[in-house]
């Protein structure tokens, strides 16, 4: 209990509290701007924390982390441009809600779900950290391979109405992810002798192009057609009824997001899709998903924020980062001569428990700032279309360039935009492509590592976790096929 | 022979420059540096190399008496940044940060750049590879591992990628000991360490600093350090020499300039960056972050890079991990 007392003492201090607020504000800013990421902001601000107390420095960085993961949903909902990779799943129902004049409601759900997801994640972190970390260690290459195969079945269930087009889109994503040095032997694939291509295609420029810029292109087209639609913003209020109805989704998705976040190498981007899919699978009236179902927004947003606490679990208990942000957080801890790992819990309880308490306060702060800020965010929608979309275009170019200061990324973004535009025209869903790009490398390297480790035998497939995931995968495909068939039968 | 000559003449230049500075103060004929210096870091902001560069630059602003900015030009295993440093104007105002990869990527078929394209200014870091197993492993020493491998046991070694320094370091160790390991490449050292802790593989090859947290927590057992001396952070782990294996390898970092940079400019840079290297602030930083401190002057670093280039060429050809 003394650990908690030390933690409270460290965090309930004006400077620490101020840094939480500052972090959340910076996080919201970088999260909402496509191309600027939490990883980047944390890396840039890291040296400033060297001069601070370890706990204070962590408050700033955790504030950025939580704020950015939430804020990625703002442009995802309003202009169909996810601000962070983790907000890609939020687009699915968030943007349709906004088009149907329910932007206010979608934004409110996103704030509440993000804050609740984050808090649930932090509670799990504080209660179960060491045990959950053990679970993460049991995930070896074979387990990662089967997990990503299971997650790939999301493509099938997201594309029930257009199965073939969904599969084409997903395969395209897998192909794009294959460009560059292969993850095992570093052999260049589809590089055609180009240094840029052999370095691989960056995910964020694709995301920016595919969603934000492709949407901008479509809006330009509409503008030329003389149609300027301006959907209403709708109410911001979330009645008690609505909150009650979203509670099971939010709770379940938070747990899923946390667990996916715990696994090193998988984070909010995958977690939000997994949670979205499971919500859809178990929900009544699943036909509404993809057309502006509030449950879709709640699932994606609670999962991606819960994944932040998940990522901290192996970071704090094992010294193994759960994602790219927590990898930098390790630097923020070691610079003070501390080492993440079990001994951190006994050696520096004020830091460990301070992180638990502080991260919970980050999400409390996020809830307040977010709810106050919504009315400000939606002003974006009042910007006349002919100014809004050119601005999106400029920010997208700047954002893709800022990533690595590499003009090649801008080219990738523009090509992705053209691809996204024609895919939308042809009725090809974009989410499967994103899922393919995210999961392809994890599946491939998992499979090949498992084969190296087993000396070329497939025996790993029969070990408990991979076998369970294999059965779930087959069940998931069968269910999607069944639903697709009954769907086409009823509509025929 | 040629290098020794260069080193001697370098020393002479250093002495003369030093005397000049002491005797005449700022009125000396060599006014370098009078403008801002840019350090090109070929790795991402926030990473280990970037952190060391920024710390060094902060101190060197005072010792070199001019502004120093750090720019990250990343991509292609460092090739983008190395190339930028090699082709910059040779006036000393663009300094490249060279890491061990500059001696490897040409052999790996990643990019044409080699140490021949740059001149050394100074080396400031060396992190030897550490070979570790899980604490519940039956192997108590590197000799146990080698004996098991000789008996035909499959020793699966996690590395931070095919052709990474930690892969090549482990492969060099195996070659020297006359055994073969199976290498499992991961995306960085952390997942490779996790795979050892999870019991999926037997061992990992990584820098001492990367395994230190798990060693301290009693989850990893480091068996050998591939450096000349034992590491402060792993004081109980023997070096390769102590266990009778003639193999040293690890990651290093240093500063370089384009080939045609004049000797006096190189020497001035070496002087003021050396002073920064020796400062308490930089030494403290390197120590708390677990980076190994090894210094080589311009000439020594130049010949060290060439030796490494030779050595890696041989080994990488033998391992057959070239990309093309």
Interface residues (C-beta under 8 A of the other chain):
Chain A: X39 X40 X42 X43 X44 X46 X47 X136 X137 X138 X139 X140 X141 X181 X183 X184 X185 X186 X187 X188 X195 X196 X198 X199 X264 X265 X314 X318 X319 X320 X321 X327 X328 X331 X334 X335 X336 X337 X339 X340 X341 X342 X343 X404 X405 X406 X445 X449 X452 X453 X455
Chain B: X44 X45 X46 X51 X54 X71 X72 X73 X74 X75 X76 X79 X80 X108 X110 X111 X154 X156 X161 X162 X163 X182 X183 X184 X185 X186 X187 X190 X191 X193 X194 X195 X197 X198 X199 X200 X201 X212 X213 X214 X216 X217 X219 X285 X288 X289 X290 X321 X323 X324
